[in-house]
Amino acid sequence: MIKDLLKSFRRYPVQLLVRLGWITPLVWLCRRFVRQIKRSDATGAVILALNPARFRGDSEILAEEEGLTVCLMPFAWQSFFFTCYYKEDDNCILDREEPRIFQAQAAYRGFLRKFLPQFYDVLGVDAVICAAIHYRQDYDIFSVGHELGVPAIVLQREGNLGSPATQRQFEDRCKAFGRFHGTKLLVHNAIQQGIAIDTGYVSPEQISVGGDIRMDRFVRNVRAGAFEGRAGLGRVTFFSFGPGTGNVQAFPPHWPGNPENYLLEFCRDTHCAVARFARNNPSIDVVIKAKWGGGWIANVEALLESQGLRHAEIPNLSITGDGDAQQMIAQSDAVVAFGSTTLLEATLMGRPTILPYFHEAATEQMADFVFYRDDFDCFEVARSPQELENLIEARLDSFCAEASTVNRQTKLFEKYVSFWDASATKKFVSELNAIMGASR
């Protein structure tokens, strides 16, 4: 319904409403599509979450655990407002000095300066949050809100800078973006914090290490021993990756149009080794977990068929884009992953965690794109497709991580992901209260 409604609007009638100052009808119409998340006893601040799907559950956690009221801004409305002033593919962050973009941004912000005060007042908004510094549809709403005195906090959801290439990408992005456009930037780790300060993107006062809210519950469960012992289900889970995984130059990401220039052989032979293990061990349930369904699953099946492995002929092999990663790890007796935080999560849950590392991935040319390359001692490393099959079989038979290895795994998690004391949510609320207190 909302899509049909928005399609019925056109740029010029809305701009006419803005010029005439008829903002109130638009405010109340947009308000109807805002969804609130709150506990019945919620007494805390009211937070507006922009582009809410990008928070991957953080919004719900804040409402459930801390009693905050979280209002979810409909992304369809954000996109609609954006395209009333910009072309759909315009980058209002990187190209803001280009004359046409500059003029469009000035006009859009003029509208937002009229719209947002009424909209925030109707919702009772105390602060605005967004999930990353680079979302175009968030940028002007966030900036104008900050300008109007409403605390604007970025919870940078993309925090796993586990390779030199991803660290350079974040550094380049900070340099290209100029100066931070909000009140406070909360990042997952000290690596991000250092890069953002060193590039001049933020001042030290504008940034804090906030950890990953989504990981607090996971850490508490690990520390409470919720995952101790083997799953005992006879299951192997492989977290699928594409030829472009970890390479910031790949386009489209993960499955680029020219896969032969990336990790094609490595990607193909890793998937095929897992599928062969499933074929040769029909009593073991083997799951290939895709990041999403549809095209990703079709790509995996094509890789297997290129080596004569037909998914339909291996009944104990499933390929799915559904399921919660942590729950799948907990139900596994061995995990295979590459270039993903699932490597760290699986090790902390006590699961034998196998990191494939051969073919193109093991060349110097690709060294900067391999995650955790200096910390391979935290994982079981397979240096050939056959060794991958052998390690899966061996670790299903027996596995026990040494205490020193567990300690290194914990430190690696803290370095790249979040706090081992599960304090990320509390830190956000503390920052929020401090910022709101200072703005009053």
N, C-alpha and C positions, 0 to 999 in steps of 0.2 A: 504493500500500500504506500509506504513512504517513498519508494522509488517512483511509483506512478505520480505521486503528488509532486515530487521534486521535478520530474520531467515536464510537468505542466507549467512550471515557471520558466521564464526566460530572463536573460540578463537585464534588459532595459527596463521592464516593469519594476523589477526589484530596485534597480538603481534610482528609478523615479521615486519609489517609496522612501528611499534613503534621503534623496535631495529634498523631499517634501517634509521630512522629519516624521514620517508615519512608521515608526519603529515598533510601537507597542503591539500591533497585530502580529508582526513577524516574531516577536519575542514569545508571545503566548502560543503561537503555532509550534515553534521549535520546542518550547517547554513540554508540550504534550508527548513528545517522543523521547524525553529524557527518562532513563530508568534509574531508580535509586536502589542502592544496596545498603542496608543498615540492620543492626540488631534492634530488637524491640526496646531495649534499654539504652539505645544510643544517646549519648549526651555530649560527644566530642564535636570537633569541627566538621563543617561541610566542605568536602573536597570535590572539585569538578575534574574528572579524568578525561583528557582529550584522547582521541583515537584509542578507545578503551581496549579493543581486542589485543593490542600490542603488549598489554601488561601481563598476559599469561597467568592470570589468577591473583596477581598482587592486590588488585582492587578489592576482591572478595576477602582476602586475608586481612587487609586493613580494617574493613568493616566488621568482620567477625571477631578478630582478636583484640582490637583496640577501641571498638565502640564508635568509630568515625562513621559519618554518613558520606557515602561516595556516590556522586551523580555521574552517570556515564553519558558523555556528550555523543549524540549519534554521529558516527563518522560520515554517513550519507549527507548530513547537513553541513559538516565541515567541507566536504568535497564540493557541495553545491555552492556554498559561499565563495570558495576558492575560485571556481570556474566562472563565477559572475564577473571576476576582475582579471584573472589570468587565463592563459590558454592551459589546457589540461596538463601538458608536459613541461610547463614553465618551472624553473627552479628559482624560487624567490629568495633563496639563501645564497647560492653561489653566483647568481647573475643579477643581484639586486642593484648593481651600478649601471647595468645596461639600460639605456633611456626608456625603452618600452616597459621593461620590468619595473624600473624605478617609478614611472608614472602609475602603473597598475597598483603597485604596492602602496603608494601614497593615497590613491582612491580607496583601496580596500581598507586601509587603516583608518581612513576618515569614517567609513561605515562602521567599523568595529568600535570606534570611540563613542559612537552613539548607541550601538546595539548592546555591547557587553555590560555597561553599567546597569541597564534595565534587566538584562538577562541574569546577571549575577545577583541582583537584588531579589528577583522573583524566586531564585533557588536558594538564597541565603548563603552564597558561596563565600568561604573564608580563604580558600587557597585553590590553585590550579596545579595539576600535575600532568606531565607527559612522559613518554617512555623512552625517548631518545632525542638527541640534539638535531637530527637530520631529517625529521619528518616535515615535508613541505607544508602540508595542510595544517600542521600545528603551529608553525613558526610565527605567523602574524598574530594569531589569537593569543599565543603565549606572550609575545613581546608587548602587545598593547595592554594585556592584563597587568603585566609587570609595571608598565608605564603608569597605569591607573592606580597603582598601589596595592594590588592584590598579589600576595606572595605567589610566585611562579617557580615550581620546583621540578627539575628533571630527575627522574629515577632512571639513570642510563641502563637500560635492560641489556644492551649488548656489551658485555664486560669480559668475555673470555678471550683475552689477548695472549693466547698460548703459543704464538709463533712470532718471529721477527717481522713477518709480512703483515700480520694483523696489527702489530704495534705501529708499524710505519703507516698503515692505512688510517689509524686513529690520529696519528700525528699529522698526516697530510690534511685530514678533514678539519682538525682544529685550526691549522694554519689558513685553510681556505675560507673558513667561516668567519674569520675576523675576531669579533668579541662576543662573549656569551650574552644571550638575549634574555636571560631570566634572572631570578633572584638567587637561586642556589642549584648547584649541580651535585648530585649524589652518585658516586660511581662505586663499582663493586670492589675495587682493589687499589693498592698504592701505585701500581704500574700506570693505570689510567690517570690517577691524580697527578703523578709526576709529569706525564706527557702534557696534560692540559695546562698545567702551570708553566712548564718550560717553553711551550709554544706561545704563551701570552694570551691564550684563549680565555683564561680566567685568572683572577687574582687568588692568592691563597685563601682569602676570606670567603670566596664564592664557591668553594668546593670542599667536599668531605668524602671520606671513604664510608659508604653506607652499607656495604654488603649486598646480598641478594635476598630480598624478603621471602621469595618463594622457597628458599633453601632452609629457612629456620626450622620448619616442622621436620624436614628430612634430617637435619643435624640432631635435633632432639631425639628422634627415633633411633638414629645410629648410636648415640651416646647411651640410650636406655637399653641397648641390646636387642632391639626389635628384629634385627636381621641376622642374628647370630645363628650359626649352624647352616647346613646345606638346605637348599630348597627341597631337594629330594623328589622333584617331579620329572627328572630325566629330560630337562629342557635346556637348549642352547639358544641364546638370543644374539643375533648379529644386527647391530645398528648400521644400516646401509649408508653408503656415501657415494657421491657421484664423482666423475673424473675431475671436476673443478673444485672439489672440496678443499677449503683452506687457502685457495688461490684467489686473492681479491681482484685479479684481472679477468677471471672467468665470467663470460656472459653468454646466456643467462647463468646465474650462479648455480653451482653444483653440477648442472648438466649443460655445459657450453655447446655452442653450435659447432665448434672445432675441437672435439674431445681428444683427438690425437696429439694436440699440443699440450696436454695436461697429464692426467694420471690414468689414461685409458686402459693400458695393459694391467696396471696394478689394481684398478677398480674391477675390471673384468675377472681377473684371476682370483681375487679375494672372494667375490661373490660365488664364483664357480667352485672354489675349494670348500666353502660352506655348504653349497648344494650337493657336492660329491660326498661330503661327510654324511649329510642326511640320507642320500641314496644308499650309502654303504652301511648305515646304522638305522635300520627301519624302526627300531624300538625307541629311538631318541626323537623327541619332539623338537624340531628346529624352526625357529622363527626369524625371518628377515624383516626387520622393522624399518619401513620407509619413513622419511620425514613427513610425507603426505602421500595421499593415494593418487589415483589417476595416472598421470604421465610418469611419475616416479616408478610406480609398479610396472608399467609397460616397459620402461627403460631397463629395469632389472631383469625382467623376463627375456628381453632381447639379448642382454649380455649372456644369460644362461644358454639360450638357444644357439648362440654363435659358437658354443662349445659342445653342442649336442645334448644339452641338459634341458629337458622339458619339465616345467613346473608341474604340469598335470600328471606326469608319470612318477612323481615323488610324493606320495600321499602324506608323509610325515613332515613335509616342508610347507610352511605357510609364509606368504608375503603380504604384509598388511601395513597400511598407513594409520591404523587406529591403535588406541591403547596409550596408557600413561607410562612413560619411560621408566620411572622409578618402580612402579608396580611390576612392570615386566622384568626388571632386573631382579627384584625380590623373588620372583617366581622362577628364576633361572639358576642352573647349576654351573654355567659358564657363560661369559659374555665376550663378544668380539666387537671392537669399535675402533674408529680412526678419526682423529680431528674433531672430537666431540667431548663435551663435559660428561657424557655418560661414562667415559673412561674413569673419571675421578669418582663419580657417584658409585660405580660398580665396585671399585676397590674399597671404598669406605664401607660398603655393605658386606664386605668379606667374600665377594664372589671372585673366582679366578677370572682375571681380565686380560684378554689377549689382544695385543696391538700388532696388526700385520705391518711389515716394513720390508718391502722388496721392490724389484723392478724400478720404475721411475722414481718412486717415493724415496728410495735409498741413494739417489744420485745427488751430487753436490748442487746441481742445477736447481733441484727442488728443495734443498735443505731448509731454506727460509720459510717454506710453506708448511712444514711438518710441526704439528703441535707437540709440545712437551718433549722436544728432541733431546734436551739436556737432562731429562728425568726418566729415561727409559727403564731405570732400575726399579721404578714403581710398578711396572707392568711385566707381563709375560710377552716377550717380543718374538714374533714369528718372522723369520727372514727368508721364507720361501713359501709358496702355496702348499707344498707337501708338509713342511714343518707346521703350518697352520692347522692342517688336518690332524697331525700327530699330537699337537699341543691340546687341541680340543679333547681328543680321546683321553690323553693322559690326565688332564685336569678334572675330567669327569670321574676318573677313578680315585684320585686323591689330590688334596690341596690343603695347605696350611701356610698362611703368610707369617713370616717372622715379625716379631714385635718392632724391630728396627725399620722394617719395610713399611709397616702400618704407620709408624711415626712420620716417615718421609711422605707417605700418601696424604696424611692429614695436613702437613705443612704445604704440600702442593695445592690442596683444595683451598686453603686459606690464601695462598698467593694469588690464585686466579679466580676464585669464585666467591667465597663468603666467610663469615666469622665462625670459628669453631665453638663459640659460646652461644650461638643462635640468637644474636642480639640485633640483627638487621632491622626487624620491625620496630623494636624499641628505639633504635637510633633514629629511624625516620620520624617517629612521633615526637621525639625530643627535639629534633631539628625543626619540625613543623611548629611546635609550640614556641620555640625560641624566635623563629622568624615572625610568627604572627604577633608575638608580644612586642617585638621591635617595630612592627609596622603600625601598631596602634598609637 
